[in-house]
Amino acid sequence: AKPVLSSNNTIVKLDDLAFRWPKSQRNTLEIAELSINRGESLFLKGQSGSGKTTLLSLLGGINIATGGRVEVLGQDIAAMKPRQRDQFRADHIGFIFQLFNLIPYLSVVDNILLACRFSEKRAKKVLLKGSTLIDEAHRLLEHLGLDPNELEHKPVLELSVGQQQRVATARALIGGPDLIIADEPTSALDADAQKQFLQLLNQECQAFGSTLVFVSHDSSLESQFQHTLELSDINKVVAEASL
């Protein structure tokens, strides 16, 4: 039996989750239960099309479950109004998207600082550390292996894919959100760059006490995380399809 977790240690809790896309004949996800602890780093793996990205969108309140309950930080995501959900996401969740979602007409630093423009809570966390927002953006860039002085005012479209990925990561990390959600962010990097990037990402998450949920189909990355979860092991839809 799974241990019963105290609510203050559980950052994500799913109960009888079901999700179906509007025009689909069947559910994409059916997960009886899942708990993710505060400060944990979780590697979520699964084949392409198995519902990994869909699950991340439910954790972030981008999509809402068709049935069951999704709790993040003790809050029922579905019970919030759309605007409350947007603010909750801005305050508590840092997303690293597969396609980065950087704003092309903004500079590198302005892209990173967007997270603090949308969330006063995250801006305050930076200031409470005794840092300015720009200094913290520079620190994150440096820690992720980029030269802030060289890149500060560069439009993001002039950066390489690997550099854009690090800028997107700095944006997700600034202000130490409680939950970092990363969707295949290393797919454009070679093996050495992947390893170095994951070490830096894990260090930053540990420093902030952030929980990391990292999705990939690349099993070679598993060793960099505390826990691994195969989506097909908990998704009843996949289990039934393979019978």
SVG drawing of the C-alpha trace seen along z (x, -y; Angstrom):
<svg xmlns="http://www.w3.org/2000/svg" viewBox="-17 -46 46 55">
<polyline fill="none" stroke="black" stroke-width="0.4" points="0.0,0.0 1.1,-3.5 2.1,-5.6 -0.5,-8.2 1.1,-11.6 0.5,-14.6 -1.2,-17.3 1.5,-19.9 4.2,-17.6 2.1,-16.9 2.3,-19.4 0.3,-17.5 -2.5,-15.1 -4.7,-13.4 -7.8,-11.4 -9.8,-9.4 -8.5,-11.7 -10.1,-11.4 -9.5,-13.5 -11.0,-13.4 -10.5,-15.8 -13.8,-17.3 -14.2,-15.4 -12.6,-12.2 -14.5,-8.9 -12.4,-7.8 -10.4,-9.2 -6.7,-10.1 -6.0,-9.7 -7.5,-7.7 -5.3,-7.9 -6.7,-6.5 -4.2,-8.3 -0.9,-10.1 0.9,-12.1 4.1,-14.2 5.9,-15.5 7.3,-19.0 11.0,-19.3 10.9,-16.0 12.3,-15.6 10.2,-13.3 11.1,-11.9 7.8,-11.1 8.4,-8.9 6.2,-7.5 5.9,-6.9 5.0,-9.8 1.2,-10.2 0.8,-8.5 -0.6,-11.7 2.5,-13.1 1.9,-16.7 -1.8,-16.4 -1.1,-15.4 1.3,-18.4 -1.4,-20.8 -3.8,-19.4 -1.3,-20.0 -0.8,-23.6 -4.5,-24.3 -4.2,-24.9 -6.8,-22.2 -9.4,-21.0 -10.0,-17.3 -13.2,-15.7 -13.6,-13.9 -12.0,-13.4 -9.8,-15.9 -6.5,-17.7 -5.0,-19.4 -1.9,-21.5 -0.7,-23.0 -4.0,-21.8 -6.1,-23.8 -8.7,-22.2 -7.7,-23.5 -11.2,-22.9 -12.9,-24.9 -11.0,-28.1 -12.4,-30.7 -10.2,-31.0 -8.7,-34.2 -7.8,-32.8 -6.3,-29.8 -4.1,-32.1 -2.9,-33.9 -2.3,-30.7 -0.2,-29.4 1.8,-32.6 2.5,-32.6 3.2,-29.0 4.2,-27.2 7.1,-27.6 6.7,-26.0 9.5,-25.0 7.7,-24.3 9.0,-22.0 8.8,-25.0 10.0,-27.5 7.2,-30.0 9.5,-33.0 8.3,-36.4 10.2,-37.2 10.2,-41.0 11.5,-41.1 15.1,-40.9 16.6,-38.0 16.3,-39.7 12.8,-41.0 11.6,-37.5 13.0,-36.2 11.4,-39.0 8.0,-38.4 7.4,-35.8 7.8,-38.5 5.7,-41.0 2.8,-38.5 3.4,-37.5 4.0,-40.0 4.6,-37.0 7.6,-35.8 9.0,-39.3 8.8,-39.7 10.7,-36.4 13.6,-37.7 13.6,-41.0 13.5,-39.3 16.7,-37.5 18.3,-41.0 18.7,-40.9 17.2,-43.1 15.1,-41.4 17.7,-42.2 20.6,-40.9 18.7,-37.6 18.0,-37.2 21.7,-37.7 22.6,-35.2 20.3,-32.5 21.7,-33.1 25.2,-32.8 24.4,-29.7 22.8,-28.1 26.0,-28.8 25.2,-32.0 27.0,-35.4 24.4,-37.9 26.4,-40.9 26.7,-39.5 23.0,-38.5 21.2,-41.0 19.6,-43.1 19.7,-40.5 16.3,-39.6 15.7,-36.0 15.3,-35.0 19.0,-35.7 19.9,-33.0 20.7,-29.3 18.1,-26.7 20.2,-25.7 20.5,-29.3 16.7,-29.9 16.1,-26.8 18.2,-28.2 16.4,-31.6 13.1,-29.7 14.4,-27.8 15.6,-31.0 12.1,-32.4 10.5,-29.3 13.0,-29.4 13.0,-33.1 11.2,-33.8 11.4,-30.2 7.9,-28.9 6.7,-25.8 6.4,-23.6 8.6,-23.5 7.0,-21.6 9.3,-20.7 8.1,-19.2 10.9,-17.6 13.1,-20.7 16.3,-18.9 15.3,-17.3 17.4,-19.8 20.6,-19.2 23.4,-16.7 24.1,-14.2 26.8,-16.3 24.8,-19.5 21.7,-17.6 23.6,-16.2 25.0,-19.6 21.7,-21.3 19.9,-18.8 22.5,-19.2 22.0,-23.0 18.2,-22.7 18.2,-20.3 20.6,-22.5 18.3,-25.6 15.2,-23.6 16.9,-22.3 18.1,-25.8 14.5,-27.1 12.9,-24.0 10.9,-23.7 9.3,-20.4 10.4,-19.3 8.2,-17.3 10.2,-16.5 8.7,-14.8 10.7,-12.9 10.6,-9.8 14.5,-9.5 15.2,-7.0 18.9,-7.8 18.1,-10.9 16.4,-8.9 19.5,-8.8 19.4,-12.6 16.1,-12.4 15.1,-11.1 12.1,-9.2 10.9,-7.8 7.3,-7.1 6.2,-5.3 2.9,-6.9 1.6,-3.7 2.0,-2.2 -0.6,-4.6 -2.7,-5.4 -5.6,-2.9 -6.4,-3.8 -2.9,-2.6 -3.1,0.5 -6.4,1.5 -5.3,0.8 -2.4,3.2 -4.4,6.1"/>
</svg>
